[in-house]
């Protein structure tokens, strides 16, 4: 009696959607970017993005790569403070041409600020004393959109110019959130031999 339902199910055709399980080669990108934080901050960022999944659409001639990324950056706000930023995130790249591709990513990070000038604080006895190298730590949430253009024509996977506008939140900032808009530009380099399946 138990075999009747199994035989009944085997009579229906079964269709599955699958991807090729062969190894796929995609570059790991290393990049360095100069940054301008509107309206008065400037700095730099270095980072890496590693692909972990890829989907190719043969009809449209496009490809999407999902990646994870990690970055370390420094911002300088004249007459205010210097900040060091570390973040990690994930994103997706859309490739329709060997000449350029775009990407969208989200990340979460930590921001450490070191303030300029003298900072004073009250101790438990009500005495005022100078607090040297005063620092604060914040959380950040960031959203990046990147435009990447090939610059080295002999090998399309190696050198790209990267333009990247971004919006990010710094919190808790004075008990609330501080919204930043940044523009970044620089060079990215693709390491060719990363293989994943």
Protein Blocks (a to p, Z undefined) as FASTA:
>chain_A
ZZmmmmmmmmpccddddddfbdcddddddddddddddfkbccddddddddfbdcddfkno
pacdddddddddddddehiaccddddddddddddfbfkbccdddddddddddddehjddd
ddfkopacddehiacddddddddddddddfblklmklbccdddddddddddeehiacddd
ddddddddddfkbccZZ
